[in-house]
Amino acid sequence: MRYIESLRASARGFFFDFPRAVRCRRNPFGIFPELCGVIRGLIKAGLIAVFLCGVSCPRACAGEIVLTLEEALLTALKDNRQLAQGRAEEEAARAGVSLANSAVLPTVDIAGTLGMTRGLYSKDVGELSEQVSVRQYLYKGGAISAAMRKSKFDLSAAQASLSRDKQEVLLKVKKSFFTLVLAERYRRLSRFIAVSAKRHLDYVSELHRRGQASESEIIGQRSSLRSAMYLYSSAATQKKSAGEILANLLYLKSGNEITAAGRLRYAFRDTAYDAAFLKAAASRPELRLYEAEERSAEEAVKIARGFGRPSLKATLDYYSSNRLASGTEKNDNDHSVAGLTVSWPVFDGGQARAEVEAAIAALKASQAQRQQVIKDIATELRQACLGLQDSLEALKAAEEEVKVYRDNLRAAQEKYRRGIASLLDMQDAALKYETAYFKKEQAVYAYMIAGMDFDKAIGGV
């Protein structure tokens, strides 16, 4: 910023103090008077070019990264921390499915013991025993099957949450990308305005030198030039800010200038509310997320109730015991035990009842949240439809304005070719056309953003 301010101060001194010195000394260079005006104009033009280039120099020196929309979206999906967390949660939910499914399989435990008895018998006695135990739940109050279903709903919820996060990230990146495109277009327009203001100042200065323009007109043109310079500086700052926002979304290294290699394009779309709402009901990841959470809460109630019901477990134990006396004698004692175990928690201090009540309360909260999300989506969709229709009307009006100024520019070019209008008149017509075209691009940008919001409302990006 200090570099830019010093350039502006230098330009201000030469632009506004040098002509005053020329008025005091009609020929400060000691050359022909005809060349004095030419040199004065060249110096002003050179300083304008130095100023405009100087605003961009610090950014250019820092390095430039050119990105297309596809590259930006791929980078966002690859390096985003929020998506990495969502993928980790999805993997955890997938592991939870495997954990719940493992409850239907039997458990097998193997144990072995090696012991030595001394002083009790006439000889030292060693004993080696092995045990194999198999356990299988045949019924557990319905908790096992409910846990399996709950784990699948938890996985669906994690996948829907990840899908929602992806849509939000892609939407933010798209909006930021096209904001940068519009900011670059605005910077070019502001440069055009600054150059046009400089030409007007040169023209009025020449008229003043001939005695055909007043001092007030020169002061007014200088003020216009100052405003144009400030406009260009502000536009450059806006472009830099938009680039930093995009770099932050893509987790790129700070300090590099981001350039968006793309154009503002649009396509007309149908905004029928009824069809859009049906599509949103089938595609919105939020609805799939809260529906899966509601189903998971229902299974959680069944699990909590299952803990208070009887359970039936089958067991099979195989024992093998070998006793060794003086290292040579071997006595085998192999046997097996099979059985069925029935357990029923008669009293647990009210724990099972409290867990059921908590699960039911969580289910009611999930149902209420899902109903609220449906209402919010309907409202969001209505707003998106209205915004898309409004931006479309604004775009059509901007296109008509562009046609008017394009026709005026052609007329000015024809008049200049026939010698009726001056070069400055034609350049003014070109500036008005560029301004109208930029307003159209602003309308295209607004229509594209409204379209993105509409796509999000119906469950896509």
FENGI-V725115 format. One record per pair of residues at least 24 apart in sequence whose C-alpha atoms are under 7 Angstrom apart, sorted by sequence separation. I is the first residue (numbers start at 1). J is the second residue. D is the distance in whole Angstrom. If there is no record, write none. Layout:
BEGIN
i=I j=J d=D
i=I j=J d=D
END
This chain:
BEGIN
i=109 j=133 d=5
i=315 j=339 d=5
i=409 j=433 d=7
i=108 j=133 d=6
i=109 j=134 d=7
i=314 j=339 d=6
i=315 j=340 d=6
i=108 j=134 d=5
i=314 j=340 d=5
i=107 j=134 d=6
i=108 j=135 d=7
i=197 j=224 d=6
i=198 j=225 d=6
i=313 j=340 d=6
i=314 j=341 d=6
i=405 j=432 d=7
i=406 j=433 d=6
i=106 j=134 d=7
i=107 j=135 d=5
i=197 j=225 d=5
i=313 j=341 d=5
i=405 j=433 d=5
i=15 j=44 d=6
i=106 j=135 d=6
i=107 j=136 d=7
i=312 j=341 d=6
i=313 j=342 d=6
i=106 j=136 d=5
i=312 j=342 d=5
i=105 j=136 d=7
i=194 j=225 d=6
i=197 j=228 d=7
i=311 j=342 d=6
i=312 j=343 d=7
i=402 j=433 d=7
i=310 j=342 d=7
i=311 j=343 d=5
i=310 j=343 d=6
i=311 j=344 d=6
i=194 j=228 d=5
i=310 j=344 d=4
i=402 j=436 d=5
i=193 j=228 d=6
i=194 j=229 d=6
i=309 j=344 d=6
i=401 j=436 d=7
i=402 j=437 d=6
i=11 j=47 d=6
i=308 j=345 d=6
i=190 j=228 d=7
i=103 j=144 d=7
i=190 j=231 d=6
i=191 j=232 d=6
i=398 j=439 d=7
i=399 j=440 d=6
i=190 j=232 d=5
i=398 j=440 d=5
i=8 j=51 d=7
i=7 j=51 d=6
i=308 j=352 d=6
i=187 j=232 d=6
i=190 j=235 d=7
i=307 j=352 d=7
i=395 j=440 d=6
i=398 j=443 d=7
i=100 j=147 d=6
i=101 j=148 d=6
i=100 j=148 d=5
i=187 j=235 d=5
i=304 j=352 d=7
i=395 j=443 d=5
i=186 j=235 d=6
i=187 j=236 d=6
i=394 j=443 d=6
i=395 j=444 d=6
i=4 j=54 d=7
i=4 j=55 d=6
i=97 j=148 d=7
i=100 j=151 d=7
i=304 j=355 d=6
i=305 j=356 d=6
i=183 j=235 d=7
i=304 j=356 d=5
i=391 j=443 d=7
i=97 j=151 d=5
i=96 j=151 d=6
i=97 j=152 d=6
i=183 j=238 d=6
i=184 j=239 d=6
i=301 j=356 d=6
i=391 j=446 d=6
i=392 j=447 d=6
i=183 j=239 d=5
i=391 j=447 d=5
i=301 j=359 d=5
i=180 j=239 d=6
i=300 j=359 d=6
i=301 j=360 d=6
i=388 j=447 d=6
i=93 j=154 d=6
i=94 j=155 d=6
i=93 j=155 d=5
i=180 j=242 d=5
i=297 j=359 d=7
i=388 j=450 d=5
i=179 j=242 d=7
i=180 j=243 d=6
i=387 j=450 d=6
i=388 j=451 d=6
i=90 j=155 d=6
i=93 j=158 d=7
i=297 j=362 d=7
i=298 j=363 d=6
i=176 j=242 d=7
i=297 j=363 d=5
i=384 j=450 d=7
i=90 j=158 d=5
i=89 j=158 d=6
i=90 j=159 d=6
i=177 j=246 d=7
i=294 j=363 d=6
i=384 j=453 d=6
i=385 j=454 d=7
i=176 j=246 d=6
i=384 j=454 d=5
i=294 j=366 d=5
i=173 j=246 d=7
i=293 j=366 d=7
i=294 j=367 d=6
i=381 j=454 d=7
i=87 j=162 d=7
i=86 j=162 d=5
i=173 j=249 d=7
i=381 j=457 d=5
i=380 j=457 d=6
i=83 j=162 d=7
i=181 j=260 d=6
i=291 j=370 d=7
i=180 j=260 d=6
i=290 j=370 d=5
i=377 j=457 d=7
i=181 j=262 d=7
i=83 j=165 d=7
i=181 j=263 d=7
i=83 j=166 d=7
i=177 j=260 d=6
i=73 j=170 d=6
i=73 j=173 d=7
i=69 j=177 d=7
i=271 j=385 d=6
i=164 j=285 d=5
i=163 j=285 d=6
i=164 j=286 d=7
i=161 j=285 d=7
i=160 j=285 d=5
i=160 j=286 d=7
i=160 j=288 d=6
i=161 j=289 d=6
i=160 j=289 d=5
i=157 j=289 d=5
i=157 j=292 d=5
i=156 j=292 d=6
i=157 j=293 d=6
i=154 j=292 d=7
i=153 j=292 d=5
i=154 j=293 d=7
i=153 j=293 d=7
i=153 j=295 d=7
i=154 j=296 d=6
i=153 j=296 d=5
i=150 j=296 d=5
i=150 j=299 d=5
i=149 j=299 d=7
i=150 j=300 d=7
i=147 j=299 d=7
i=146 j=299 d=5
i=146 j=302 d=6
i=147 j=303 d=7
i=146 j=303 d=6
i=143 j=302 d=7
i=143 j=303 d=4
i=41 j=202 d=7
i=142 j=303 d=7
i=143 j=306 d=5
i=142 j=306 d=5
i=143 j=307 d=7
i=141 j=306 d=4
i=140 j=306 d=7
i=141 j=307 d=7
i=141 j=309 d=5
i=141 j=310 d=6
i=80 j=250 d=7
i=140 j=310 d=7
i=141 j=311 d=6
i=79 j=250 d=7
i=140 j=311 d=4
i=79 j=251 d=7
i=139 j=311 d=5
i=140 j=312 d=6
i=76 j=249 d=7
i=139 j=312 d=5
i=76 j=250 d=5
i=138 j=312 d=5
i=139 j=313 d=7
i=284 j=458 d=6
i=285 j=459 d=7
i=75 j=250 d=6
i=137 j=312 d=6
i=138 j=313 d=5
i=283 j=458 d=7
i=284 j=459 d=4
i=137 j=313 d=4
i=138 j=314 d=7
i=283 j=459 d=5
i=136 j=313 d=6
i=137 j=314 d=6
i=264 j=441 d=7
i=280 j=457 d=7
i=55 j=233 d=7
i=135 j=313 d=7
i=136 j=314 d=5
i=266 j=444 d=7
i=280 j=458 d=4
i=135 j=314 d=6
i=136 j=315 d=7
i=279 j=458 d=6
i=280 j=459 d=5
i=135 j=315 d=5
i=264 j=444 d=7
i=134 j=315 d=6
i=135 j=316 d=7
i=264 j=445 d=7
i=277 j=458 d=7
i=134 j=316 d=5
i=266 j=448 d=6
i=276 j=458 d=6
i=133 j=316 d=6
i=134 j=317 d=6
i=133 j=317 d=4
i=132 j=317 d=6
i=133 j=318 d=6
i=131 j=317 d=7
i=132 j=318 d=5
i=131 j=318 d=6
i=132 j=319 d=7
i=131 j=319 d=5
i=130 j=319 d=6
i=131 j=320 d=6
i=130 j=320 d=5
i=65 j=256 d=7
i=129 j=320 d=5
i=130 j=321 d=6
i=64 j=256 d=6
i=65 j=257 d=6
i=66 j=258 d=6
i=67 j=259 d=6
i=68 j=260 d=6
i=129 j=321 d=4
i=62 j=255 d=6
i=63 j=256 d=5
i=64 j=257 d=5
i=65 j=258 d=5
i=66 j=259 d=5
i=67 j=260 d=5
i=68 j=261 d=5
i=69 j=262 d=7
i=128 j=321 d=6
i=129 j=322 d=6
i=62 j=256 d=6
i=63 j=257 d=6
i=64 j=258 d=6
i=65 j=259 d=6
i=66 j=260 d=6
i=67 j=261 d=6
i=68 j=262 d=6
i=128 j=322 d=5
i=62 j=257 d=7
i=66 j=261 d=6
i=127 j=322 d=6
i=128 j=323 d=6
i=127 j=323 d=4
i=126 j=323 d=6
i=127 j=324 d=6
i=59 j=257 d=6
i=125 j=323 d=7
i=126 j=324 d=5
i=125 j=324 d=6
i=126 j=325 d=6
i=125 j=325 d=5
i=124 j=325 d=6
i=125 j=326 d=7
i=123 j=325 d=7
i=124 j=326 d=6
i=123 j=326 d=6
i=175 j=449 d=7
i=171 j=452 d=7
i=171 j=461 d=6
i=167 j=461 d=6
END
